[in-house]
């Protein structure tokens, strides 16, 4: 089980540092806010139609990534391109806010 976590964390790290357009969702399975946001994130994935890769990072299992990105509150969303952080938001937000944030940079 620990090996799977290490592999997932390495894969996620690679995507976050080199992906073209990436929305990182830092969440915890113990967080009610994170749970409520899963449906929004699923809709966001559909809306983006593959233009943005969504990487979901469980902060309880991927502590190294959470520390690297200085995740203090969850959920936290970070929009990146080639490892550069373009936008960051903490807490619950609507689909329209996620879409607007992304489209501002993808012009």
WOTA-V792732 format. One record per residue. N is the residue number from 0. RES is the residue in three letters. BURIAL is b if it has 16 or more other ideal C-beta (glycine too) atoms within 10 Angstrom, else e. D_FIRST is the distance of its C-alpha to the first C-alpha in Angstrom with 2 decimals. Layout:
BEGIN
N_RES_BURIAL_D_FIRST + N_RES_BURIAL_D_FIRST
END
This chain:
BEGIN
0_UNK_e_0.00 + 1_UNK_e_3.81 + 2_UNK_e_5.35 + 3_UNK_e_5.24 + 4_UNK_e_6.58 + 5_UNK_e_8.90 + 6_UNK_e_10.06 + 7_UNK_b_10.79 + 8_UNK_b_12.55 + 9_UNK_e_14.51 + 10_UNK_e_15.51 + 11_UNK_b_16.66 + 12_UNK_b_18.48 + 13_UNK_e_20.27 + 14_UNK_b_21.38 + 15_UNK_b_22.63 + 16_UNK_e_24.55 + 17_UNK_e_26.10 + 18_UNK_b_26.22 + 19_UNK_e_29.75 + 20_UNK_b_29.59 + 21_UNK_b_26.37 + 22_UNK_b_25.93 + 23_UNK_b_22.97 + 24_UNK_b_22.04 + 25_UNK_b_20.41 + 26_UNK_b_19.51 + 27_UNK_b_17.90 + 28_UNK_e_17.07 + 29_UNK_e_19.30 + 30_UNK_e_22.22 + 31_UNK_e_24.94 + 32_UNK_e_26.32 + 33_UNK_b_23.11 + 34_UNK_e_22.99 + 35_UNK_e_26.64 + 36_UNK_b_26.19 + 37_UNK_e_23.72 + 38_UNK_e_26.77 + 39_UNK_b_28.68 + 40_UNK_b_26.01 + 41_UNK_e_25.90 + 42_UNK_e_29.70 + 43_UNK_b_29.63 + 44_UNK_e_27.57 + 45_UNK_e_30.19 + 46_UNK_e_33.04 + 47_UNK_b_32.04 + 48_UNK_e_31.81 + 49_UNK_e_29.51 + 50_UNK_e_31.57 + 51_UNK_b_28.90 + 52_UNK_b_25.20 + 53_UNK_b_23.21 + 54_UNK_b_20.00 + 55_UNK_b_18.10 + 56_UNK_b_16.35 + 57_UNK_b_14.61 + 58_UNK_b_16.10 + 59_UNK_e_13.95 + 60_UNK_b_10.77 + 61_UNK_b_12.91 + 62_UNK_e_15.38 + 63_UNK_e_16.79 + 64_UNK_b_18.03 + 65_UNK_b_19.34 + 66_UNK_e_21.22 + 67_UNK_e_22.50 + 68_UNK_b_24.00 + 69_UNK_e_25.22 + 70_UNK_b_23.83 + 71_UNK_e_25.63 + 72_UNK_e_26.03 + 73_UNK_b_24.06 + 74_UNK_b_24.26 + 75_UNK_b_25.42 + 76_UNK_b_26.32 + 77_UNK_b_27.15 + 78_UNK_b_29.00 + 79_UNK_b_28.82 + 80_UNK_e_30.50 + 81_UNK_e_29.58 + 82_UNK_e_27.81 + 83_UNK_e_30.86 + 84_UNK_e_30.53 + 85_UNK_e_33.30 + 86_UNK_e_32.78 + 87_UNK_e_30.77 + 88_UNK_e_30.91 + 89_UNK_e_29.35 + 90_UNK_e_29.50 + 91_UNK_e_30.24 + 92_UNK_e_32.39 + 93_UNK_e_33.87 + 94_UNK_e_33.44 + 95_UNK_e_36.84 + 96_UNK_e_35.87 + 97_UNK_b_32.79 + 98_UNK_e_34.97 + 99_UNK_e_37.80 + 100_UNK_b_35.72 + 101_UNK_b_34.33 + 102_UNK_e_37.69 + 103_UNK_e_39.45 + 104_UNK_e_37.65 + 105_UNK_e_37.60 + 106_UNK_e_41.40
END
